Amino acid sequence: MKGRALVDREWYLPKPWTRDPDRCRTARIHDARSFATKPELARAMVLRALGSALPIAWVTPDAAYGQERGLRRILEEAGVGHVLAVSTSQQVKSVWGVGASAMF
């Protein structure tokens, strides 16, 4: 079977929200919820997916996550194909295992 699906989600809460317990309570946000950056949320979702029984071949997050080296490292170490936009100043691992400029 081939296809794609949304398998996880995280709700990003800006710091001002997580620092305002009354606002969170009014919005019915759990008291234990703390601030996490978008890259931290993405890493958590990818790690959950990798730890599941899902057959994961590719991950294609939006351009904001290409700068997140930790996310790229997780995907590379897991052998999961990924498409991420990176800046031209970053080094990326090529399919041949040799460091290459981000400009192809």
C-alpha positions as CSV (number, residue, x, y, z in Angstrom):
1,M,0.0,0.0,0.0
2,K,1.3,3.4,-0.9
3,G,0.3,6.9,0.2
4,R,0.8,9.6,2.7
5,A,-1.0,10.7,5.8
6,L,-0.8,13.1,8.7
7,V,0.2,10.9,11.5
8,D,0.9,13.3,14.4
9,R,0.4,16.9,15.3
10,E,1.7,19.3,18.0
11,W,0.1,22.6,19.0
12,Y,2.7,25.4,19.2
13,L,2.1,27.7,22.1
14,P,4.1,31.0,22.1
15,K,6.0,31.8,25.3
16,P,3.6,34.5,26.4
17,W,0.8,31.9,26.5
18,T,2.8,29.3,28.5
19,R,3.7,32.0,31.0
20,D,0.1,33.0,31.6
21,P,-1.7,30.2,33.5
22,D,-5.0,32.1,33.5
23,R,-5.0,32.4,29.7
24,C,-4.1,28.7,29.4
25,R,-6.8,27.6,31.8
26,T,-9.4,29.7,29.9
27,A,-8.2,28.1,26.6
28,R,-8.4,24.6,28.4
29,I,-4.7,24.0,27.9
30,H,-3.3,21.4,30.3
31,D,-1.4,22.9,33.2
32,A,1.6,20.6,32.5
33,R,2.0,22.1,29.0
34,S,5.3,24.1,28.8
35,F,6.9,26.1,26.0
36,A,8.7,24.1,23.3
37,T,10.2,25.5,20.1
38,K,8.8,24.4,16.8
39,P,12.0,22.3,16.1
40,E,11.6,20.6,19.5
41,L,8.0,19.7,18.6
42,A,9.1,18.4,15.2
43,R,11.8,16.2,16.8
44,A,9.3,14.8,19.3
45,M,6.8,14.0,16.5
46,V,9.5,12.3,14.3
47,L,10.8,10.3,17.2
48,R,7.3,9.1,18.1
49,A,6.7,8.1,14.4
50,L,10.1,6.3,14.2
51,G,9.2,4.4,17.4
52,S,5.9,3.3,16.0
53,A,5.0,0.4,13.6
54,L,4.5,2.9,10.7
55,P,6.4,2.2,7.5
56,I,8.2,5.5,7.2
57,A,10.1,6.1,4.0
58,W,10.1,9.9,3.7
59,V,9.6,13.0,5.9
60,T,9.0,16.4,4.3
61,P,8.4,19.1,6.8
62,D,8.1,22.7,5.7
63,A,11.1,25.0,5.1
64,A,11.3,26.2,8.7
65,Y,12.8,22.9,9.8
66,G,15.7,22.7,7.3
67,Q,17.9,24.7,9.6
68,E,17.4,22.3,12.5
69,R,20.5,20.1,12.4
70,G,19.2,17.8,15.2
71,L,16.1,16.9,13.1
72,R,18.3,16.2,10.1
73,R,20.6,14.1,12.2
74,I,17.7,12.0,13.5
75,L,16.4,11.3,10.0
76,E,19.9,10.5,8.6
77,E,20.7,8.1,11.5
78,A,17.3,6.4,11.0
79,G,17.9,6.1,7.3
80,V,14.7,8.0,6.5
81,G,14.6,9.9,3.3
82,H,13.9,13.6,3.8
83,V,13.5,16.8,1.9
84,L,14.5,19.9,3.9
85,A,15.4,23.4,2.7
86,V,18.8,24.5,4.1
87,S,20.8,27.6,3.8
88,T,23.8,27.7,1.5
89,S,26.2,28.1,4.4
90,Q,25.2,24.7,5.9
91,Q,27.0,21.4,5.2
92,V,24.8,18.4,4.4
93,K,25.5,14.7,4.0
94,S,25.3,13.6,0.4
95,V,23.8,10.3,-0.6
96,W,27.4,9.2,-1.2
97,G,28.4,9.9,2.4
98,V,30.7,12.8,1.6
99,G,30.1,16.3,3.0
100,A,28.7,18.6,0.3
101,S,27.6,22.2,0.1
102,A,23.9,22.8,0.4
103,M,24.0,24.3,-3.1
104,F,23.6,21.5,-5.6
